[in-house]
């Protein structure tokens, strides 16, 4: 009878060691995956924001240059009251271009905020993976305690 109890106790001990090892490996894998995914998300958000900001800035610069040249040509060719009207329209166009420049700057800031949010999300994901692993280890410990009863 004592041999059977010893064999069962040994098997239980080996099973708990194996479960510990698997939980440890799962914890390590969860940390690595959470960190990897968080970095991918952060890099993608920053990349998207940078591309969008670059494209908007480039388009703004092209449009602004074209509008300035058009306003200058109109001012030279027009006379009298129409010259003032054309000049006023050119000024309104330039003002709109400046406003678009401010919007572009705001989009760049938004892209930076998205990158920070993605990094924060990755950190939270890693923390949640660790909590899950800790909870699993706690359940394993509790089950071992009840095995001894």
C-alpha positions as CSV (number, residue, x, y, z in Angstrom):
1,X,0.0,0.0,0.0
2,X,2.8,2.5,0.8
3,X,4.5,1.7,-2.5
4,X,1.4,2.7,-4.4
5,X,1.1,5.9,-2.3
6,X,4.7,6.7,-3.0
7,X,4.3,6.2,-6.7
8,X,1.2,8.3,-6.8
9,X,2.9,11.1,-4.8
10,X,5.9,10.9,-7.1
11,X,3.7,11.1,-10.2
12,X,1.8,14.1,-8.7
13,X,5.1,15.8,-7.9
14,X,6.4,15.3,-11.5
15,X,3.1,16.4,-12.9
16,X,3.2,19.6,-10.9
17,X,6.8,20.2,-12.0
18,X,5.8,19.8,-15.6
19,X,2.8,22.2,-15.1
20,X,5.2,24.7,-13.5
21,X,7.6,24.5,-16.5
22,X,4.7,24.8,-19.0
23,X,3.3,27.8,-17.1
24,X,6.7,29.4,-17.0
25,X,7.2,28.9,-20.8
26,X,3.7,30.2,-21.5
27,X,4.4,33.3,-19.4
28,X,7.7,33.9,-21.3
29,X,5.9,33.4,-24.6
30,X,3.1,35.8,-23.6
31,X,5.6,38.5,-22.6
32,X,7.5,38.2,-25.9
33,X,4.3,38.2,-28.0
34,X,2.8,41.2,-26.2
35,X,6.0,43.2,-26.5
36,X,6.4,42.3,-30.2
37,X,2.8,43.1,-31.0
38,X,3.0,46.4,-29.1
39,X,6.1,47.4,-30.9
40,X,4.5,46.6,-34.3
41,X,1.4,48.6,-33.4
42,X,3.5,51.6,-32.2
43,X,5.8,51.5,-35.3
44,X,2.8,51.3,-37.7
45,X,1.0,54.2,-36.0
46,X,4.1,56.4,-36.2
47,X,4.8,55.3,-39.8
48,X,1.2,56.1,-40.9
49,X,1.3,59.5,-39.1
50,X,4.6,60.4,-40.7
51,X,3.5,59.4,-44.2
52,X,0.3,61.4,-43.8
53,X,2.0,64.4,-42.4
54,X,4.7,64.3,-45.2
55,X,2.1,64.0,-47.9
56,X,0.0,66.9,-46.5
57,X,3.0,69.1,-46.1
58,X,4.2,68.4,-49.6
59,X,0.8,69.1,-51.1
60,X,0.4,72.2,-49.0
61,X,3.8,73.5,-50.2
62,X,3.0,72.8,-53.9
63,X,-0.4,74.5,-53.7
64,X,0.9,77.5,-51.7
65,X,3.7,78.1,-54.2
66,X,1.2,77.9,-57.1
67,X,-1.2,80.2,-55.5
68,X,1.5,82.8,-54.7
69,X,2.6,82.8,-58.3
70,X,-0.9,83.1,-59.6
71,X,-1.7,86.0,-57.2
72,X,1.5,87.8,-58.3
73,X,0.8,87.4,-62.0
74,X,-2.8,88.6,-61.5
75,X,-1.6,91.6,-59.6
76,X,0.8,92.6,-62.3
77,X,-1.7,92.2,-65.2
78,X,-4.7,93.8,-63.6
79,X,-5.3,97.5,-63.2
80,X,-7.6,99.8,-61.0
81,X,-10.3,98.3,-58.9
82,X,-10.0,94.8,-60.4
83,X,-6.4,94.7,-59.2
84,X,-7.5,95.2,-55.7
85,X,-10.2,92.5,-56.0
86,X,-7.6,90.1,-57.4
87,X,-5.1,91.0,-54.7
88,X,-7.8,90.4,-52.0
89,X,-8.6,87.0,-53.6
90,X,-4.9,86.1,-53.7
91,X,-4.6,87.1,-50.0
92,X,-7.6,84.9,-49.1
93,X,-6.1,82.0,-50.9
94,X,-2.8,82.4,-49.1
95,X,-4.6,82.7,-45.8
96,X,-6.4,79.3,-46.6
97,X,-3.0,77.8,-47.4
98,X,-1.6,79.0,-44.0
99,X,-4.6,77.5,-42.3
100,X,-3.9,74.1,-44.1
101,X,-0.4,74.3,-42.8
102,X,-1.7,74.6,-39.2
103,X,-4.0,71.6,-39.8
104,X,-1.0,69.6,-41.1
105,X,1.0,70.5,-37.9
106,X,-2.0,69.3,-35.9
107,X,-2.1,66.0,-37.8
108,X,1.6,65.5,-37.0
109,X,0.9,66.0,-33.3
110,X,-2.0,63.6,-33.5
111,X,0.3,61.0,-35.1
112,X,2.7,61.4,-32.2
113,X,-0.2,61.0,-29.7
114,X,-1.2,57.8,-31.5
115,X,2.3,56.4,-31.2
116,X,2.3,57.1,-27.4
117,X,-1.2,55.5,-27.1
118,X,0.1,52.4,-29.0
119,X,3.1,52.1,-26.7
120,X,0.8,52.5,-23.7
121,X,-1.4,49.7,-25.0
122,X,1.5,47.4,-25.5
123,X,2.6,48.0,-21.9
124,X,-0.9,47.2,-20.7
125,X,-1.0,44.1,-22.9
126,X,2.2,42.9,-21.3
127,X,0.9,43.6,-17.8
128,X,-2.3,41.7,-18.5
129,X,-0.3,38.7,-19.9
130,X,1.8,38.7,-16.7
131,X,-1.4,38.9,-14.5
132,X,-2.9,36.0,-16.4
133,X,0.3,33.9,-16.0
134,X,0.4,34.8,-12.3
135,X,-3.3,33.7,-11.9
136,X,-2.5,30.4,-13.6
137,X,0.4,29.8,-11.3
138,X,-1.8,30.6,-8.3
139,X,-4.4,28.1,-9.4
140,X,-1.6,25.5,-9.9
141,X,-0.4,26.2,-6.3
142,X,-3.9,26.0,-4.9
143,X,-4.5,22.7,-6.7
144,X,-1.3,21.3,-5.3
145,X,-2.3,22.3,-1.8
146,X,-5.6,20.4,-2.2
147,X,-3.8,17.4,-3.5
148,X,-1.9,17.2,-0.2
149,X,-5.2,17.1,1.8
